[in-house]
Amino acid sequence: MKPKKTLALVLLLTLILATALPTAVFAAGTEAAASPEVAQIEADAATVTGKSIGSGIAIGIAAAAGAIAMGLVTAKAAESVARQPEATGQIRSQMMLGLVFIETAVIYALLTVILIIFVL
């Protein structure tokens, strides 16, 4: 993908996500509540909504980036094996090591999202 197309896709995705966010997240606390309990419930609901949206976006980006990186690593390894079949073992071991690091980064993102949802 060309850099201009990638930038345009990222900007379009950002615009779609920004307009799709519920207005309750931004407007939380603007109206006077009938009681403090209702205000607290509304604030908690807005926090949960914000955490859910943020976590979904974060793990979506991490998974997409991991999938793209794994595809590129596999493609480059296949090209390398096609060019030098005698180095297949070394190329395969380097590819597997790279895939492990990529997958580890995605798993760390998943753990971070889980911590955001359940701890913060």
C-alpha positions as semicolon CSV with decimal commas, in nm:
position;residue;x (nm);y (nm);z (nm)
1;M;0,000;0,000;0,000
2;K;0,132;0,344;-0,087
3;P;0,196;0,592;0,195
4;K;-0,065;0,839;0,067
5;K;-0,332;0,569;0,053
6;T;-0,236;0,447;0,401
7;L;-0,253;0,800;0,542
8;A;-0,589;0,859;0,377
9;L;-0,721;0,530;0,517
10;V;-0,602;0,615;0,868
11;L;-0,757;0,961;0,851
12;L;-1,085;0,821;0,722
13;L;-1,092;0,558;0,997
14;T;-1,018;0,824;1,260
15;L;-1,299;1,044;1,127
16;I;-1,545;0,754;1,129
17;L;-1,453;0,656;1,484
18;A;-1,467;1,015;1,607
19;T;-1,817;1,068;1,467
20;A;-1,940;0,728;1,582
21;L;-1,863;0,786;1,950
22;P;-2,176;0,822;2,157
23;T;-2,249;1,176;2,266
24;A;-2,305;1,049;2,620
25;V;-1,929;1,013;2,661
26;F;-1,870;1,379;2,581
27;A;-2,184;1,517;2,743
28;A;-2,156;1,330;3,071
29;G;-2,229;1,555;3,362
30;T;-2,360;1,851;3,164
31;E;-2,717;1,812;3,281
32;A;-2,818;1,856;3,642
33;A;-2,909;1,520;3,796
34;A;-3,210;1,468;4,020
35;S;-2,996;1,320;4,299
36;P;-2,631;1,247;4,374
37;E;-2,695;0,874;4,326
38;V;-2,826;0,929;3,974
39;A;-2,530;1,152;3,895
40;Q;-2,289;0,883;4,017
41;I;-2,463;0,614;3,810
42;E;-2,446;0,834;3,500
43;A;-2,079;0,909;3,561
44;D;-2,004;0,537;3,604
45;A;-2,193;0,457;3,283
46;A;-1,994;0,718;3,091
47;T;-1,668;0,581;3,233
48;V;-1,758;0,225;3,135
49;T;-1,857;0,341;2,788
50;G;-1,531;0,530;2,747
51;K;-1,326;0,235;2,869
52;S;-1,511;0,000;2,635
53;I;-1,462;0,218;2,330
54;G;-1,097;0,289;2,411
55;S;-1,021;-0,077;2,480
56;G;-1,193;-0,188;2,162
57;I;-0,998;0,060;1,953
58;A;-0,669;-0,030;2,123
59;I;-0,699;-0,407;2,077
60;G;-0,831;-0,359;1,724
61;I;-0,529;-0,153;1,625
62;A;-0,291;-0,397;1,797
63;A;-0,449;-0,699;1,627
64;A;-0,453;-0,532;1,286
65;A;-0,093;-0,417;1,316
66;G;0,013;-0,764;1,433
67;A;-0,167;-0,930;1,143
68;I;-0,010;-0,695;0,890
69;A;0,336;-0,746;1,041
70;M;0,298;-1,125;1,040
71;G;0,187;-1,118;0,678
72;L;0,487;-0,908;0,579
73;V;0,730;-1,132;0,771
74;T;0,588;-1,445;0,611
75;A;0,596;-1,291;0,263
76;K;0,956;-1,178;0,300
77;A;1,057;-1,519;0,435
78;A;0,894;-1,689;0,137
79;E;1,080;-1,454;-0,098
80;S;1,408;-1,528;0,081
81;V;1,356;-1,903;0,058
82;A;1,276;-1,869;-0,312
83;R;1,600;-1,678;-0,369
84;Q;1,822;-1,897;-0,151
85;P;1,674;-2,244;-0,097
86;E;1,993;-2,362;0,077
87;A;1,931;-2,116;0,365
88;T;1,579;-2,240;0,436
89;G;1,657;-2,352;0,792
90;Q;1,809;-2,022;0,898
91;I;1,535;-1,820;0,730
92;R;1,266;-2,031;0,895
93;S;1,419;-1,993;1,241
94;Q;1,454;-1,616;1,201
95;M;1,098;-1,593;1,075
96;M;0,963;-1,790;1,371
97;L;1,157;-1,571;1,614
98;G;1,014;-1,258;1,453
99;L;0,661;-1,400;1,462
100;V;0,701;-1,480;1,832
101;F;0,804;-1,121;1,907
102;I;0,511;-0,982;1,707
103;E;0,264;-1,212;1,880
104;T;0,410;-1,121;2,219
105;A;0,348;-0,752;2,149
106;V;-0,015;-0,827;2,059
107;I;-0,060;-1,034;2,376
108;Y;0,086;-0,748;2,583
109;A;-0,169;-0,516;2,422
110;L;-0,446;-0,760;2,513
111;L;-0,327;-0,776;2,875
112;T;-0,310;-0,397;2,891
113;V;-0,666;-0,371;2,761
114;I;-0,786;-0,628;3,014
115;L;-0,619;-0,430;3,293
116;I;-0,783;-0,110;3,171
117;I;-1,125;-0,271;3,167
118;F;-1,114;-0,452;3,501
119;V;-0,867;-0,261;3,719
120;L;-0,882;0,108;3,630
